[in-house]
Amino acid sequence: MPLAVIIATLFISIGAVDLATGGSSIPSTSVQTESRTVVGEILPSQIRIPALGIITQVEHVGVTEQGRMQASKRFENVAWYALGSRPGSSGSAVFAGHLDNGLGMPGVFAHLGKATEGDRIYVRDIHGLEKVYEVVRTASYGLYDAPSEDIFRTSGEEVLVLITCDGKWVASDKTYDRRLVVFAKPLNLIP
């Protein structure tokens, strides 16, 4: 399936009210409380954004039969696009989370729009290995106007990308008319 189709449909599917979209999730293993910051790639299991009060589990997802990025099975989790880059490798590690359910119930990324430059994002694996990122910019794009080449890169500079809905709810389409995208760079801190 062409990457352009996957990217275009991702921006439609994130805002959908149907939260039962399939996706394989990682086992619900508790993550260690202590972490070790590493340089190199990890298989993500948890994201923390202290400035926004976000601590959430990560579900590994692919695409639906319609070519859309699968949503997380649980509303309070984020979905990581496992067919793309891992955190710590070149390209974009893409995570998507719900803003709300379209009826006002807050989703995991309900406050993502408050992210500011310099906020830290911690991505941890089940072994306590952690990557640290710093927000460098945020952008809001029309539903079909997002620069897919910046968001879904599989090569080049490492970047973490967080996506959620933005704008106005369009009831007939069961989605929002915009997407908020947060870009973060790795800090590669070693204790």
Backbone torsions as a table, in degrees:
resi	resn	phi	psi	omega
1	MET	NA	132.7	-178.2
2	PRO	-63.7	141.5	-179.8
3	LEU	-58.1	-35.5	-179.5
4	ALA	-60.4	-37.5	179.1
5	VAL	-67.9	-43.2	179.1
6	ILE	-61.1	-45.7	-177.7
7	ILE	-64.9	-46.8	-178.7
8	ALA	-62.4	-40.7	-177.6
9	THR	-77.3	-24.1	174.7
10	LEU	-57.5	-44.3	-175.6
11	PHE	-69.2	-21.0	175.0
12	ILE	-83.2	-43.2	-170.8
13	SER	-72.8	-26.1	-176.7
14	ILE	-62.2	-34.8	-176.5
15	GLY	-89.0	-1.7	-175.5
16	ALA	-65.8	144.3	179.2
17	VAL	-73.4	-28.7	-178.8
18	ASP	-68.6	99.9	-176.7
19	LEU	-90.4	4.5	-176.9
20	ALA	-91.0	14.7	179.8
21	THR	-61.0	137.2	-177.0
22	GLY	-69.6	158.5	176.9
23	GLY	-179.6	139.0	178.9
24	SER	-81.5	131.8	-179.5
25	SER	-106.9	160.1	175.8
26	ILE	-74.1	158.7	178.2
27	PRO	-60.4	147.0	-178.8
28	SER	-80.8	67.4	178.4
29	THR	-90.5	140.0	177.5
30	SER	-72.0	143.2	-179.4
31	VAL	-88.8	140.3	179.2
32	GLN	-58.6	149.8	-179.9
33	THR	-79.7	-28.6	176.9
34	GLU	-93.5	146.5	-180.0
35	SER	-132.0	162.2	175.6
36	ARG	-127.3	123.8	179.6
37	THR	-75.8	135.6	-176.1
38	VAL	-130.3	157.3	168.5
39	VAL	-103.9	132.1	-176.6
40	GLY	121.8	174.0	-173.9
41	GLU	-84.1	153.0	176.3
42	ILE	-134.5	162.1	174.8
43	LEU	-99.1	109.0	-168.9
44	PRO	-70.0	141.5	175.1
45	SER	-131.0	-18.2	-178.8
46	GLN	-150.5	145.3	173.3
47	ILE	-124.5	136.4	173.6
48	ARG	-125.2	134.3	172.6
49	ILE	-130.0	87.3	-173.4
50	PRO	-55.1	-40.3	-178.0
51	ALA	-60.7	-23.9	-178.5
52	LEU	-108.7	0.3	-179.4
53	GLY	69.7	28.6	-177.9
54	ILE	-102.5	125.5	167.6
55	ILE	-136.3	118.6	-174.9
56	THR	-146.1	153.5	175.4
57	GLN	-82.6	156.2	-178.4
58	VAL	-111.1	130.9	172.7
59	GLU	-105.5	135.0	179.5
60	HIS	-87.5	123.4	-175.7
61	VAL	-129.7	164.3	175.4
62	GLY	-121.2	-129.2	179.8
63	VAL	-125.3	154.8	177.0
64	THR	-81.1	174.9	176.3
65	GLU	-61.5	-24.9	179.2
66	GLN	-85.5	1.9	178.2
67	GLY	85.5	13.3	179.1
68	ARG	-93.4	147.7	173.0
69	MET	-64.2	131.2	179.7
70	GLN	-66.6	145.1	174.6
71	ALA	-86.2	163.1	175.7
72	SER	-67.0	148.6	177.8
73	LYS	-70.1	-31.8	-179.4
74	ARG	-105.9	132.6	-175.7
75	PHE	-60.6	-30.7	-177.0
76	GLU	-87.8	-1.5	178.0
77	ASN	-100.1	166.3	171.6
78	VAL	-107.7	157.6	177.0
79	ALA	-105.0	132.9	174.1
80	TRP	-106.4	129.8	-179.9
81	TYR	-75.1	92.1	-173.4
82	ALA	-70.3	-10.6	177.0
83	LEU	-86.2	-3.0	179.0
84	GLY	-104.5	-148.8	-177.3
85	SER	-83.6	150.5	173.8
86	ARG	-87.5	153.6	171.5
87	PRO	-59.0	131.1	-179.2
88	GLY	99.9	-9.6	177.2
89	SER	-107.9	172.0	-179.9
90	SER	-69.4	153.0	-178.3
91	GLY	94.7	-166.5	-175.1
92	SER	-102.6	124.9	170.2
93	ALA	-91.7	112.6	-171.1
94	VAL	-104.9	128.4	178.4
95	PHE	-125.0	136.0	179.0
96	ALA	-125.9	141.3	178.6
97	GLY	-143.8	155.2	-178.0
98	HIS	-76.1	142.2	171.1
99	LEU	-76.2	-51.3	175.4
100	ASP	-162.1	-172.9	-178.3
101	ASN	-96.4	13.0	-179.1
102	GLY	85.1	-8.2	-179.5
103	LEU	-120.6	8.8	176.2
104	GLY	103.9	-11.5	177.2
105	MET	-72.5	118.8	-175.7
106	PRO	-63.5	141.9	175.5
107	GLY	-99.6	-179.2	-177.0
108	VAL	-59.6	-33.4	-179.5
109	PHE	-104.2	30.6	-180.0
110	ALA	-57.9	-30.5	-177.3
111	HIS	-109.3	12.6	-178.5
112	LEU	-60.1	-29.2	178.4
113	GLY	-63.9	-12.8	178.2
114	LYS	-91.8	0.3	178.8
115	ALA	-62.7	136.7	179.1
116	THR	-125.8	159.8	178.8
117	GLU	-53.7	131.6	179.9
118	GLY	97.8	-17.1	176.3
119	ASP	-59.7	141.2	179.5
120	ARG	-96.3	144.2	177.5
121	ILE	-124.9	128.9	-178.5
122	TYR	-112.5	125.0	177.9
123	VAL	-115.4	123.5	-173.8
124	ARG	-120.5	149.6	172.9
125	ASP	-101.6	178.2	-174.8
126	ILE	-70.0	-12.0	180.0
127	HIS	-96.4	1.9	-179.4
128	GLY	89.2	2.5	175.7
129	LEU	-75.3	139.3	-171.3
130	GLU	-136.1	142.0	172.1
131	LYS	-110.1	140.0	-179.7
132	VAL	-114.9	131.5	-179.9
133	TYR	-124.5	159.4	177.6
134	GLU	-128.1	130.0	180.0
135	VAL	-63.3	129.5	178.5
136	VAL	-112.0	-25.1	176.4
137	ARG	-167.9	158.0	173.6
138	THR	-129.1	154.0	179.7
139	ALA	-150.0	149.9	175.4
140	SER	-118.9	128.2	-176.1
141	TYR	-122.2	149.1	171.0
142	GLY	-61.1	154.7	-174.9
143	LEU	-48.0	-38.1	-177.4
144	TYR	-111.1	11.1	-173.2
145	ASP	-108.2	2.7	-176.2
146	ALA	-67.4	140.9	179.0
147	PRO	-78.0	89.8	-175.0
148	SER	-56.3	-31.3	-179.5
149	GLU	-66.5	-25.5	176.7
150	ASP	-86.7	-28.9	-173.1
151	ILE	-87.4	-43.5	-175.5
152	PHE	-113.1	62.4	177.5
153	ARG	-89.8	142.6	176.3
154	THR	-110.1	4.1	177.6
155	SER	-146.8	175.5	179.7
156	GLY	85.9	-161.5	-176.3
157	GLU	-58.0	140.7	177.9
158	GLU	-70.9	134.4	176.9
159	VAL	-148.5	147.5	173.8
160	LEU	-104.5	132.9	-177.8
161	VAL	-124.3	126.8	175.9
162	LEU	-114.5	135.2	-176.1
163	ILE	-129.5	139.0	171.4
164	THR	-150.5	176.4	179.5
165	CYS	-75.4	161.0	-179.8
166	ASP	-157.3	164.9	175.5
167	GLY	87.1	-145.6	-175.6
168	LYS	-102.5	144.9	175.8
169	TRP	-74.2	130.9	176.9
170	VAL	-111.6	97.6	-173.8
171	ALA	-58.2	-39.4	-177.8
172	SER	-64.8	-28.6	179.5
173	ASP	-99.2	-7.1	-177.6
174	LYS	54.5	43.5	178.5
175	THR	-159.0	169.9	174.0
176	TYR	-88.7	160.7	-175.8
177	ASP	-89.5	-1.6	179.7
178	ARG	-139.1	165.9	174.7
179	ARG	-129.5	134.1	174.6
180	LEU	-93.8	130.7	-179.4
181	VAL	-126.1	127.0	178.7
182	VAL	-111.6	127.6	179.2
183	PHE	-108.1	135.0	179.3
184	ALA	-136.0	144.8	179.6
185	LYS	-103.9	152.2	179.8
186	PRO	-73.5	145.6	175.6
187	LEU	-97.3	-22.3	178.3
188	ASN	50.1	48.2	178.5
189	LEU	-80.3	134.4	175.6
190	ILE	-121.1	122.7	-178.7
191	PRO	-66.9	NA	NA
